[in-house]
Amino acid sequence: REAEAREKERAAKEKMERERSERERREREERERREKERREREEKERQQYQVDQHFNKSFRLAQQK
C-alpha cells in the first residue's frame, strides 16, 4: 500500500512538471510571437517614415521650381 501511495505521488509530481513545462513553453512562444510582431510593426513604421521623408523632399523640391 505504501508503494502504491509513493507511485501515485510520483505520478502526480510528473504530471505537475509536465504541465509546468507546457505552460512555460506556451508563455515563451507567446512572448516570441509578440516580440516578432513588435519588430515587424517597428520596421513597417520605419519604412513608412522613410517614404514620407522622401515624399516631403520631392514635394518641397517641386514647390521650389
mmCIF file as Biopython writes it, N, C-alpha, C and O atoms, coordinates in Angstrom:
data_model
#
loop_
_atom_site.group_PDB
_atom_site.id
_atom_site.type_symbol
_atom_site.label_atom_id
_atom_site.label_alt_id
_atom_site.label_comp_id
_atom_site.label_asym_id
_atom_site.label_entity_id
_atom_site.label_seq_id
_atom_site.pdbx_PDB_ins_code
_atom_site.Cartn_x
_atom_site.Cartn_y
_atom_site.Cartn_z
_atom_site.occupancy
_atom_site.B_iso_or_equiv
_atom_site.auth_seq_id
_atom_site.auth_asym_id
_atom_site.pdbx_PDB_model_num
ATOM 1   N N  . ARG A ? 1  ? 0.833  -1.207 0.000   1.0 0.0 1  A 1 
ATOM 2   C CA . ARG A ? 1  ? 0.000  0.000  0.000   1.0 0.0 1  A 1 
ATOM 3   C C  . ARG A ? 1  ? 0.869  1.258  0.000   1.0 0.0 1  A 1 
ATOM 4   O O  . ARG A ? 1  ? 0.537  2.240  -0.663  1.0 0.0 1  A 1 
ATOM 5   N N  . GLU A ? 2  ? 1.977  1.232  0.739   1.0 0.0 2  A 1 
ATOM 6   C CA . GLU A ? 2  ? 2.884  2.382  0.780   1.0 0.0 2  A 1 
ATOM 7   C C  . GLU A ? 2  ? 3.502  2.615  -0.597  1.0 0.0 2  A 1 
ATOM 8   O O  . GLU A ? 2  ? 3.646  3.753  -1.041  1.0 0.0 2  A 1 
ATOM 9   N N  . ALA A ? 3  ? 3.858  1.539  -1.251  1.0 0.0 3  A 1 
ATOM 10  C CA . ALA A ? 3  ? 4.440  1.648  -2.595  1.0 0.0 3  A 1 
ATOM 11  C C  . ALA A ? 3  ? 3.424  2.268  -3.551  1.0 0.0 3  A 1 
ATOM 12  O O  . ALA A ? 3  ? 3.775  3.066  -4.419  1.0 0.0 3  A 1 
ATOM 13  N N  . GLU A ? 4  ? 2.179  1.894  -3.377  1.0 0.0 4  A 1 
ATOM 14  C CA . GLU A ? 4  ? 1.106  2.444  -4.222  1.0 0.0 4  A 1 
ATOM 15  C C  . GLU A ? 4  ? 0.974  3.948  -4.004  1.0 0.0 4  A 1 
ATOM 16  O O  . GLU A ? 4  ? 0.798  4.703  -4.959  1.0 0.0 4  A 1 
ATOM 17  N N  . ALA A ? 5  ? 1.058  4.378  -2.753  1.0 0.0 5  A 1 
ATOM 18  C CA . ALA A ? 5  ? 0.958  5.805  -2.431  1.0 0.0 5  A 1 
ATOM 19  C C  . ALA A ? 5  ? 2.146  6.563  -3.019  1.0 0.0 5  A 1 
ATOM 20  O O  . ALA A ? 5  ? 1.985  7.659  -3.558  1.0 0.0 5  A 1 
ATOM 21  N N  . ARG A ? 6  ? 3.350  5.971  -2.913  1.0 0.0 6  A 1 
ATOM 22  C CA . ARG A ? 6  ? 4.541  6.616  -3.488  1.0 0.0 6  A 1 
ATOM 23  C C  . ARG A ? 6  ? 4.414  6.735  -5.003  1.0 0.0 6  A 1 
ATOM 24  O O  . ARG A ? 6  ? 4.782  7.751  -5.592  1.0 0.0 6  A 1 
ATOM 25  N N  . GLU A ? 7  ? 3.889  5.685  -5.621  1.0 0.0 7  A 1 
ATOM 26  C CA . GLU A ? 7  ? 3.714  5.692  -7.077  1.0 0.0 7  A 1 
ATOM 27  C C  . GLU A ? 7  ? 2.715  6.778  -7.489  1.0 0.0 7  A 1 
ATOM 28  O O  . GLU A ? 7  ? 2.934  7.484  -8.473  1.0 0.0 7  A 1 
ATOM 29  N N  . LYS A ? 8  ? 1.629  6.909  -6.740  1.0 0.0 8  A 1 
ATOM 30  C CA . LYS A ? 8  ? 0.642  7.963  -7.035  1.0 0.0 8  A 1 
ATOM 31  C C  . LYS A ? 8  ? 1.272  9.341  -6.891  1.0 0.0 8  A 1 
ATOM 32  O O  . LYS A ? 8  ? 1.052  10.226 -7.717  1.0 0.0 8  A 1 
ATOM 33  N N  . GLU A ? 9  ? 2.058  9.512  -5.832  1.0 0.0 9  A 1 
ATOM 34  C CA . GLU A ? 9  ? 2.721  10.793 -5.589  1.0 0.0 9  A 1 
ATOM 35  C C  . GLU A ? 9  ? 3.711  11.112 -6.714  1.0 0.0 9  A 1 
ATOM 36  O O  . GLU A ? 9  ? 3.784  12.245 -7.190  1.0 0.0 9  A 1 
ATOM 37  N N  . ARG A ? 10 ? 4.468  10.093 -7.126  1.0 0.0 10 A 1 
ATOM 38  C CA . ARG A ? 10 ? 5.428  10.284 -8.212  1.0 0.0 10 A 1 
ATOM 39  C C  . ARG A ? 10 ? 4.696  10.666 -9.505  1.0 0.0 10 A 1 
ATOM 40  O O  . ARG A ? 10 ? 5.129  11.566 -10.225 1.0 0.0 10 A 1 
ATOM 41  N N  . ALA A ? 11 ? 3.602  9.986  -9.790  1.0 0.0 11 A 1 
ATOM 42  C CA . ALA A ? 11 ? 2.826  10.271 -10.999 1.0 0.0 11 A 1 
ATOM 43  C C  . ALA A ? 11 ? 2.265  11.694 -10.946 1.0 0.0 11 A 1 
ATOM 44  O O  . ALA A ? 11 ? 2.252  12.397 -11.956 1.0 0.0 11 A 1 
ATOM 45  N N  . ALA A ? 12 ? 1.808  12.111 -9.776  1.0 0.0 12 A 1 
ATOM 46  C CA . ALA A ? 12 ? 1.264  13.464 -9.630  1.0 0.0 12 A 1 
ATOM 47  C C  . ALA A ? 12 ? 2.362  14.505 -9.841  1.0 0.0 12 A 1 
ATOM 48  O O  . ALA A ? 12 ? 2.135  15.528 -10.486 1.0 0.0 12 A 1 
ATOM 49  N N  . LYS A ? 13 ? 3.557  14.242 -9.295  1.0 0.0 13 A 1 
ATOM 50  C CA . LYS A ? 13 ? 4.680  15.175 -9.480  1.0 0.0 13 A 1 
ATOM 51  C C  . LYS A ? 13 ? 5.056  15.277 -10.952 1.0 0.0 13 A 1 
ATOM 52  O O  . LYS A ? 13 ? 5.296  16.370 -11.465 1.0 0.0 13 A 1 
ATOM 53  N N  . GLU A ? 14 ? 5.106  14.126 -11.631 1.0 0.0 14 A 1 
ATOM 54  C CA . GLU A ? 14 ? 5.436  14.133 -13.061 1.0 0.0 14 A 1 
ATOM 55  C C  . GLU A ? 14 ? 4.406  14.929 -13.851 1.0 0.0 14 A 1 
ATOM 56  O O  . GLU A ? 14 ? 4.752  15.695 -14.750 1.0 0.0 14 A 1 
ATOM 57  N N  . LYS A ? 15 ? 3.148  14.738 -13.506 1.0 0.0 15 A 1 
ATOM 58  C CA . LYS A ? 15 ? 2.078  15.460 -14.208 1.0 0.0 15 A 1 
ATOM 59  C C  . LYS A ? 15 ? 2.227  16.968 -13.985 1.0 0.0 15 A 1 
ATOM 60  O O  . LYS A ? 15 ? 2.106  17.756 -14.923 1.0 0.0 15 A 1 
ATOM 61  N N  . MET A ? 16 ? 2.489  17.358 -12.739 1.0 0.0 16 A 1 
ATOM 62  C CA . MET A ? 16 ? 2.669  18.786 -12.448 1.0 0.0 16 A 1 
ATOM 63  C C  . MET A ? 16 ? 3.857  19.345 -13.222 1.0 0.0 16 A 1 
ATOM 64  O O  . MET A ? 16 ? 3.793  20.457 -13.746 1.0 0.0 16 A 1 
ATOM 65  N N  . GLU A ? 17 ? 4.942  18.573 -13.295 1.0 0.0 17 A 1 
ATOM 66  C CA . GLU A ? 17 ? 6.143  19.014 -14.013 1.0 0.0 17 A 1 
ATOM 67  C C  . GLU A ? 17 ? 5.848  19.163 -15.506 1.0 0.0 17 A 1 
ATOM 68  O O  . GLU A ? 17 ? 6.270  20.135 -16.132 1.0 0.0 17 A 1 
ATOM 69  N N  . ARG A ? 18 ? 5.121  18.197 -16.074 1.0 0.0 18 A 1 
ATOM 70  C CA . ARG A ? 18 ? 4.758  18.295 -17.497 1.0 0.0 18 A 1 
ATOM 71  C C  . ARG A ? 18 ? 3.893  19.522 -17.750 1.0 0.0 18 A 1 
ATOM 72  O O  . ARG A ? 18 ? 4.104  20.248 -18.721 1.0 0.0 18 A 1 
ATOM 73  N N  . GLU A ? 19 ? 2.922  19.749 -16.875 1.0 0.0 19 A 1 
ATOM 74  C CA . GLU A ? 19 ? 2.040  20.913 -17.038 1.0 0.0 19 A 1 
ATOM 75  C C  . GLU A ? 19 ? 2.830  22.213 -16.921 1.0 0.0 19 A 1 
ATOM 76  O O  . GLU A ? 19 ? 2.587  23.161 -17.667 1.0 0.0 19 A 1 
ATOM 77  N N  . ARG A ? 20 ? 3.772  22.254 -15.987 1.0 0.0 20 A 1 
ATOM 78  C CA . ARG A ? 20 ? 4.593  23.452 -15.813 1.0 0.0 20 A 1 
ATOM 79  C C  . ARG A ? 20 ? 5.455  23.689 -17.059 1.0 0.0 20 A 1 
ATOM 80  O O  . ARG A ? 20 ? 5.555  24.813 -17.551 1.0 0.0 20 A 1 
ATOM 81  N N  . SER A ? 21 ? 6.069  22.627 -17.555 1.0 0.0 21 A 1 
ATOM 82  C CA . SER A ? 21 ? 6.897  22.749 -18.759 1.0 0.0 21 A 1 
ATOM 83  C C  . SER A ? 21 ? 6.062  23.231 -19.939 1.0 0.0 21 A 1 
ATOM 84  O O  . SER A ? 21 ? 6.496  24.086 -20.710 1.0 0.0 21 A 1 
ATOM 85  N N  . GLU A ? 22 ? 4.874  22.681 -20.070 1.0 0.0 22 A 1 
ATOM 86  C CA . GLU A ? 22 ? 3.988  23.069 -21.175 1.0 0.0 22 A 1 
ATOM 87  C C  . GLU A ? 22 ? 3.583  24.540 -21.048 1.0 0.0 22 A 1 
ATOM 88  O O  . GLU A ? 22 ? 3.569  25.275 -22.036 1.0 0.0 22 A 1 
ATOM 89  N N  . ARG A ? 23 ? 3.258  24.957 -19.834 1.0 0.0 23 A 1 
ATOM 90  C CA . ARG A ? 23 ? 2.874  26.353 -19.606 1.0 0.0 23 A 1 
ATOM 91  C C  . ARG A ? 23 ? 4.045  27.282 -19.928 1.0 0.0 23 A 1 
ATOM 92  O O  . ARG A ? 23 ? 3.858  28.318 -20.567 1.0 0.0 23 A 1 
ATOM 93  N N  . GLU A ? 24 ? 5.241  26.919 -19.490 1.0 0.0 24 A 1 
ATOM 94  C CA . GLU A ? 24 ? 6.426  27.739 -19.786 1.0 0.0 24 A 1 
ATOM 95  C C  . GLU A ? 24 ? 6.676  27.817 -21.285 1.0 0.0 24 A 1 
ATOM 96  O O  . GLU A ? 24 ? 7.032  28.874 -21.806 1.0 0.0 24 A 1 
ATOM 97  N N  . ARG A ? 25 ? 6.487  26.692 -21.981 1.0 0.0 25 A 1 
ATOM 98  C CA . ARG A ? 25 ? 6.690  26.678 -23.431 1.0 0.0 25 A 1 
ATOM 99  C C  . ARG A ? 25 ? 5.680  27.606 -24.119 1.0 0.0 25 A 1 
ATOM 100 O O  . ARG A ? 25 ? 6.045  28.383 -25.001 1.0 0.0 25 A 1 
ATOM 101 N N  . ARG A ? 26 ? 4.410  27.518 -23.709 1.0 0.0 26 A 1 
ATOM 102 C CA . ARG A ? 26 ? 3.379  28.390 -24.304 1.0 0.0 26 A 1 
ATOM 103 C C  . ARG A ? 26 ? 3.677  29.857 -24.028 1.0 0.0 26 A 1 
ATOM 104 O O  . ARG A ? 26 ? 3.529  30.699 -24.914 1.0 0.0 26 A 1 
ATOM 105 N N  . GLU A ? 27 ? 4.098  30.168 -22.802 1.0 0.0 27 A 1 
ATOM 106 C CA . GLU A ? 27 ? 4.425  31.560 -22.457 1.0 0.0 27 A 1 
ATOM 107 C C  . GLU A ? 27 ? 5.605  32.063 -23.277 1.0 0.0 27 A 1 
ATOM 108 O O  . GLU A ? 27 ? 5.603  33.204 -23.739 1.0 0.0 27 A 1 
ATOM 109 N N  . ARG A ? 28 ? 6.615  31.214 -23.459 1.0 0.0 28 A 1 
ATOM 110 C CA . ARG A ? 28 ? 7.786  31.598 -24.251 1.0 0.0 28 A 1 
ATOM 111 C C  . ARG A ? 28 ? 7.378  31.845 -25.707 1.0 0.0 28 A 1 
ATOM 112 O O  . ARG A ? 28 ? 7.792  32.833 -26.313 1.0 0.0 28 A 1 
ATOM 113 N N  . GLU A ? 29 ? 6.569  30.944 -26.260 1.0 0.0 29 A 1 
ATOM 114 C CA . GLU A ? 29 ? 6.117  31.118 -27.648 1.0 0.0 29 A 1 
ATOM 115 C C  . GLU A ? 29 ? 5.301  32.397 -27.800 1.0 0.0 29 A 1 
ATOM 116 O O  . GLU A ? 29 ? 5.433  33.106 -28.798 1.0 0.0 29 A 1 
ATOM 117 N N  . GLU A ? 30 ? 4.460  32.690 -26.813 1.0 0.0 30 A 1 
ATOM 118 C CA . GLU A ? 30 ? 3.645  33.915 -26.859 1.0 0.0 30 A 1 
ATOM 119 C C  . GLU A ? 30 ? 4.543  35.152 -26.814 1.0 0.0 30 A 1 
ATOM 120 O O  . GLU A ? 30 ? 4.332  36.105 -27.565 1.0 0.0 30 A 1 
ATOM 121 N N  . ARG A ? 31 ? 5.547  35.133 -25.928 1.0 0.0 31 A 1 
ATOM 122 C CA . ARG A ? 31 ? 6.495  36.256 -25.850 1.0 0.0 31 A 1 
ATOM 123 C C  . ARG A ? 31 ? 7.221  36.446 -27.173 1.0 0.0 31 A 1 
ATOM 124 O O  . ARG A ? 31 ? 7.359  37.566 -27.664 1.0 0.0 31 A 1 
ATOM 125 N N  . GLU A ? 32 ? 7.684  35.337 -27.744 1.0 0.0 32 A 1 
ATOM 126 C CA . GLU A ? 32 ? 8.407  35.414 -29.021 1.0 0.0 32 A 1 
ATOM 127 C C  . GLU A ? 32 ? 7.505  35.953 -30.125 1.0 0.0 32 A 1 
ATOM 128 O O  . GLU A ? 32 ? 7.948  36.742 -30.959 1.0 0.0 32 A 1 
ATOM 129 N N  . ARG A ? 33 ? 6.239  35.530 -30.136 1.0 0.0 33 A 1 
ATOM 130 C CA . ARG A ? 33 ? 5.296  35.997 -31.155 1.0 0.0 33 A 1 
ATOM 131 C C  . ARG A ? 33 ? 5.065  37.499 -31.015 1.0 0.0 33 A 1 
ATOM 132 O O  . ARG A ? 33 ? 5.070  38.231 -32.004 1.0 0.0 33 A 1 
ATOM 133 N N  . ARG A ? 34 ? 4.861  37.952 -29.769 1.0 0.0 34 A 1 
ATOM 134 C CA . ARG A ? 34 ? 4.643  39.392 -29.550 1.0 0.0 34 A 1 
ATOM 135 C C  . ARG A ? 34 ? 5.876  40.202 -29.946 1.0 0.0 34 A 1 
ATOM 136 O O  . ARG A ? 34 ? 5.758  41.277 -30.534 1.0 0.0 34 A 1 
ATOM 137 N N  . GLU A ? 35 ? 7.057  39.680 -29.621 1.0 0.0 35 A 1 
ATOM 138 C CA . GLU A ? 35 ? 8.308  40.370 -29.973 1.0 0.0 35 A 1 
ATOM 139 C C  . GLU A ? 35 ? 8.451  40.459 -31.496 1.0 0.0 35 A 1 
ATOM 140 O O  . GLU A ? 35 ? 8.844  41.496 -32.030 1.0 0.0 35 A 1 
ATOM 141 N N  . LYS A ? 36 ? 8.134  39.378 -32.176 1.0 0.0 36 A 1 
ATOM 142 C CA . LYS A ? 36 ? 8.225  39.371 -33.648 1.0 0.0 36 A 1 
ATOM 143 C C  . LYS A ? 36 ? 7.245  40.393 -34.234 1.0 0.0 36 A 1 
ATOM 144 O O  . LYS A ? 36 ? 7.601  41.145 -35.142 1.0 0.0 36 A 1 
ATOM 145 N N  . GLU A ? 37 ? 6.017  40.420 -33.716 1.0 0.0 37 A 1 
ATOM 146 C CA . GLU A ? 37 ? 5.027  41.388 -34.203 1.0 0.0 37 A 1 
ATOM 147 C C  . GLU A ? 37 ? 5.503  42.815 -33.954 1.0 0.0 37 A 1 
ATOM 148 O O  . GLU A ? 37 ? 5.330  43.690 -34.803 1.0 0.0 37 A 1 
ATOM 149 N N  . ARG A ? 38 ? 6.102  43.049 -32.788 1.0 0.0 38 A 1 
ATOM 150 C CA . ARG A ? 38 ? 6.598  44.389 -32.460 1.0 0.0 38 A 1 
ATOM 151 C C  . ARG A ? 38 ? 7.703  44.800 -33.434 1.0 0.0 38 A 1 
ATOM 152 O O  . ARG A ? 38 ? 7.710  45.920 -33.945 1.0 0.0 38 A 1 
ATOM 153 N N  . ARG A ? 39 ? 8.638  43.878 -33.683 1.0 0.0 39 A 1 
ATOM 154 C CA . ARG A ? 39 ? 9.722  44.188 -34.634 1.0 0.0 39 A 1 
ATOM 155 C C  . ARG A ? 39 ? 9.173  44.475 -36.025 1.0 0.0 39 A 1 
ATOM 156 O O  . ARG A ? 39 ? 9.622  45.406 -36.692 1.0 0.0 39 A 1 
ATOM 157 N N  . GLU A ? 40 ? 8.203  43.678 -36.463 1.0 0.0 40 A 1 
ATOM 158 C CA . GLU A ? 40 ? 7.615  43.892 -37.793 1.0 0.0 40 A 1 
ATOM 159 C C  . GLU A ? 40 ? 6.902  45.241 -37.859 1.0 0.0 40 A 1 
ATOM 160 O O  . GLU A ? 40 ? 6.998  45.954 -38.857 1.0 0.0 40 A 1 
ATOM 161 N N  . ARG A ? 41 ? 6.189  45.582 -36.790 1.0 0.0 41 A 1 
ATOM 162 C CA . ARG A ? 41 ? 5.471  46.864 -36.752 1.0 0.0 41 A 1 
ATOM 163 C C  . ARG A ? 41 ? 6.466  48.025 -36.789 1.0 0.0 41 A 1 
ATOM 164 O O  . ARG A ? 41 ? 6.264  49.000 -37.512 1.0 0.0 41 A 1 
ATOM 165 N N  . GLU A ? 42 ? 7.539  47.915 -36.006 1.0 0.0 42 A 1 
ATOM 166 C CA . GLU A ? 42 ? 8.551  48.979 -35.996 1.0 0.0 42 A 1 
ATOM 167 C C  . GLU A ? 42 ? 9.214  49.119 -37.359 1.0 0.0 42 A 1 
ATOM 168 O O  . GLU A ? 42 ? 9.479  50.234 -37.809 1.0 0.0 42 A 1 
ATOM 169 N N  . GLU A ? 43 ? 9.482  47.999 -38.016 1.0 0.0 43 A 1 
ATOM 170 C CA . GLU A ? 43 ? 10.103 48.040 -39.342 1.0 0.0 43 A 1 
ATOM 171 C C  . GLU A ? 43 ? 9.156  48.707 -40.342 1.0 0.0 43 A 1 
ATOM 172 O O  . GLU A ? 43 ? 9.581  49.509 -41.173 1.0 0.0 43 A 1 
ATOM 173 N N  . LYS A ? 44 ? 7.880  48.368 -40.253 1.0 0.0 44 A 1 
ATOM 174 C CA . LYS A ? 44 ? 6.898  48.973 -41.157 1.0 0.0 44 A 1 
ATOM 175 C C  . LYS A ? 44 ? 6.819  50.483 -40.917 1.0 0.0 44 A 1 
ATOM 176 O O  . LYS A ? 44 ? 6.753  51.266 -41.865 1.0 0.0 44 A 1 
ATOM 177 N N  . GLU A ? 45 ? 6.828  50.885 -39.643 1.0 0.0 45 A 1 
ATOM 178 C CA . GLU A ? 45 ? 6.790  52.321 -39.316 1.0 0.0 45 A 1 
ATOM 179 C C  . GLU A ? 45 ? 8.045  53.026 -39.829 1.0 0.0 45 A 1 
ATOM 180 O O  . GLU A ? 45 ? 7.967  54.143 -40.340 1.0 0.0 45 A 1 
ATOM 181 N N  . ARG A ? 46 ? 9.204  52.371 -39.693 1.0 0.0 46 A 1 
ATOM 182 C CA . ARG A ? 46 ? 10.454 52.958 -40.162 1.0 0.0 46 A 1 
ATOM 183 C C  . ARG A ? 46 ? 10.418 53.140 -41.680 1.0 0.0 46 A 1 
ATOM 184 O O  . ARG A ? 46 ? 10.823 54.178 -42.203 1.0 0.0 46 A 1 
ATOM 185 N N  . GLN A ? 47 ? 9.934  52.127 -42.366 1.0 0.0 47 A 1 
ATOM 186 C CA . GLN A ? 47 ? 9.845  52.227 -43.829 1.0 0.0 47 A 1 
ATOM 187 C C  . GLN A ? 47 ? 8.872  53.334 -44.239 1.0 0.0 47 A 1 
ATOM 188 O O  . GLN A ? 47 ? 9.139  54.094 -45.170 1.0 0.0 47 A 1 
ATOM 189 N N  . GLN A ? 48 ? 7.743  53.416 -43.533 1.0 0.0 48 A 1 
ATOM 190 C CA . GLN A ? 48 ? 6.764  54.455 -43.854 1.0 0.0 48 A 1 
ATOM 191 C C  . GLN A ? 48 ? 7.365  55.837 -43.607 1.0 0.0 48 A 1 
ATOM 192 O O  . GLN A ? 48 ? 7.124  56.766 -44.378 1.0 0.0 48 A 1 
ATOM 193 N N  . TYR A ? 49 ? 8.145  55.974 -42.534 1.0 0.0 49 A 1 
ATOM 194 C CA . TYR A ? 49 ? 8.803  57.247 -42.243 1.0 0.0 49 A 1 
ATOM 195 C C  . TYR A ? 49 ? 9.738  57.623 -43.392 1.0 0.0 49 A 1 
ATOM 196 O O  . TYR A ? 49 ? 9.771  58.777 -43.818 1.0 0.0 49 A 1 
ATOM 197 N N  . GLN A ? 50 ? 10.496 56.648 -43.889 1.0 0.0 50 A 1 
ATOM 198 C CA . GLN A ? 50 ? 11.415 56.935 -44.998 1.0 0.0 50 A 1 
ATOM 199 C C  . GLN A ? 50 ? 10.645 57.353 -46.248 1.0 0.0 50 A 1 
ATOM 200 O O  . GLN A ? 50 ? 11.051 58.277 -46.953 1.0 0.0 50 A 1 
ATOM 201 N N  . VAL A ? 51 ? 9.536  56.670 -46.519 1.0 0.0 51 A 1 
ATOM 202 C CA . VAL A ? 51 ? 8.707  57.028 -47.677 1.0 0.0 51 A 1 
ATOM 203 C C  . VAL A ? 51 ? 8.181  58.449 -47.502 1.0 0.0 51 A 1 
ATOM 204 O O  . VAL A ? 51 ? 8.210  59.250 -48.437 1.0 0.0 51 A 1 
ATOM 205 N N  . ASP A ? 52 ? 7.700  58.754 -46.297 1.0 0.0 52 A 1 
ATOM 206 C CA . ASP A ? 52 ? 7.174  60.100 -46.027 1.0 0.0 52 A 1 
ATOM 207 C C  . ASP A ? 52 ? 8.266  61.151 -46.207 1.0 0.0 52 A 1 
ATOM 208 O O  . ASP A ? 52 ? 8.025  62.205 -46.795 1.0 0.0 52 A 1 
ATOM 209 N N  . GLN A ? 53 ? 9.464  60.864 -45.703 1.0 0.0 53 A 1 
ATOM 210 C CA . GLN A ? 53 ? 10.567 61.815 -45.833 1.0 0.0 53 A 1 
ATOM 211 C C  . GLN A ? 53 ? 10.895 62.048 -47.311 1.0 0.0 53 A 1 
ATOM 212 O O  . GLN A ? 53 ? 11.119 63.182 -47.735 1.0 0.0 53 A 1 
ATOM 213 N N  . HIS A ? 54 ? 10.919 60.980 -48.072 1.0 0.0 54 A 1 
ATOM 214 C CA . HIS A ? 54 ? 11.221 61.092 -49.498 1.0 0.0 54 A 1 
ATOM 215 C C  . HIS A ? 54 ? 10.137 61.914 -50.201 1.0 0.0 54 A 1 
ATOM 216 O O  . HIS A ? 54 ? 10.434 62.770 -51.033 1.0 0.0 54 A 1 
ATOM 217 N N  . PHE A ? 55 ? 8.880  61.641 -49.853 1.0 0.0 55 A 1 
ATOM 218 C CA . PHE A ? 55 ? 7.773  62.380 -50.457 1.0 0.0 55 A 1 
ATOM 219 C C  . PHE A ? 55 ? 7.869  63.867 -50.104 1.0 0.0 55 A 1 
ATOM 220 O O  . PHE A ? 55 ? 7.701  64.732 -50.964 1.0 0.0 55 A 1 
ATOM 221 N N  . ASN A ? 56 ? 8.141  64.149 -48.830 1.0 0.0 56 A 1 
ATOM 222 C CA . ASN A ? 56 ? 8.247  65.548 -48.397 1.0 0.0 56 A 1 
ATOM 223 C C  . ASN A ? 56 ? 9.366  66.265 -49.145 1.0 0.0 56 A 1 
ATOM 224 O O  . ASN A ? 56 ? 9.203  67.406 -49.576 1.0 0.0 56 A 1 
ATOM 225 N N  . LYS A ? 57 ? 10.495 65.590 -49.296 1.0 0.0 57 A 1 
ATOM 226 C CA . LYS A ? 57 ? 11.632 66.184 -50.003 1.0 0.0 57 A 1 
ATOM 227 C C  . LYS A ? 57 ? 11.255 66.449 -51.462 1.0 0.0 57 A 1 
ATOM 228 O O  . LYS A ? 57 ? 11.529 67.525 -51.994 1.0 0.0 57 A 1 
ATOM 229 N N  . SER A ? 58 ? 10.630 65.470 -52.099 1.0 0.0 58 A 1 
ATOM 230 C CA . SER A ? 58 ? 10.212 65.636 -53.502 1.0 0.0 58 A 1 
ATOM 231 C C  . SER A ? 58 ? 9.200  66.767 -53.624 1.0 0.0 58 A 1 
ATOM 232 O O  . SER A ? 58 ? 9.261  67.568 -54.557 1.0 0.0 58 A 1 
ATOM 233 N N  . PHE A ? 59 ? 8.269  66.827 -52.675 1.0 0.0 59 A 1 
ATOM 234 C CA . PHE A ? 59 ? 7.229  67.855 -52.705 1.0 0.0 59 A 1 
ATOM 235 C C  . PHE A ? 59 ? 7.851  69.251 -52.557 1.0 0.0 59 A 1 
ATOM 236 O O  . PHE A ? 59 ? 7.488  70.184 -53.274 1.0 0.0 59 A 1 
ATOM 237 N N  . ARG A ? 60 ? 8.801  69.375 -51.607 1.0 0.0 60 A 1 
ATOM 238 C CA . ARG A ? 60 ? 9.469  70.674 -51.412 1.0 0.0 60 A 1 
ATOM 239 C C  . ARG A ? 60 ? 10.250 71.085 -52.658 1.0 0.0 60 A 1 
ATOM 240 O O  . ARG A ? 60 ? 10.215 72.248 -53.063 1.0 0.0 60 A 1 
ATOM 241 N N  . LEU A ? 61 ? 10.943 70.145 -53.255 1.0 0.0 61 A 1 
ATOM 242 C CA . LEU A ? 61 ? 11.700 70.448 -54.473 1.0 0.0 61 A 1 
ATOM 243 C C  . LEU A ? 61 ? 10.754 70.891 -55.591 1.0 0.0 61 A 1 
ATOM 244 O O  . LEU A ? 61 ? 11.063 71.819 -56.339 1.0 0.0 61 A 1 
ATOM 245 N N  . ALA A ? 62 ? 9.620  70.236 -55.702 1.0 0.0 62 A 1 
ATOM 246 C CA . ALA A ? 62 ? 8.647  70.591 -56.743 1.0 0.0 62 A 1 
ATOM 247 C C  . ALA A ? 62 ? 8.088  71.985 -56.483 1.0 0.0 62 A 1 
ATOM 248 O O  . ALA A ? 62 ? 7.838  72.736 -57.425 1.0 0.0 62 A 1 
ATOM 249 N N  . GLN A ? 63 ? 7.891  72.337 -55.216 1.0 0.0 63 A 1 
ATOM 250 C CA . GLN A ? 63 ? 7.352  73.665 -54.887 1.0 0.0 63 A 1 
ATOM 251 C C  . GLN A ? 63 ? 8.361  74.760 -55.220 1.0 0.0 63 A 1 
ATOM 252 O O  . GLN A ? 63 ? 7.980  75.873 -55.582 1.0 0.0 63 A 1 
ATOM 253 N N  . GLN A ? 64 ? 9.641  74.443 -55.096 1.0 0.0 64 A 1 
ATOM 254 C CA . GLN A ? 64 ? 10.674 75.453 -55.344 1.0 0.0 64 A 1 
ATOM 255 C C  . GLN A ? 64 ? 10.803 75.773 -56.829 1.0 0.0 64 A 1 
ATOM 256 O O  . GLN A ? 64 ? 11.271 76.853 -57.191 1.0 0.0 64 A 1 
ATOM 257 N N  . LYS A ? 65 ? 10.396 74.855 -57.684 1.0 0.0 65 A 1 
ATOM 258 C CA . LYS A ? 65 ? 10.555 75.074 -59.131 1.0 0.0 65 A 1 
ATOM 259 C C  . LYS A ? 65 ? 9.501  76.008 -59.668 1.0 0.0 65 A 1 
ATOM 260 O O  . LYS A ? 65 ? 9.486  76.301 -60.864 1.0 0.0 65 A 1 
#
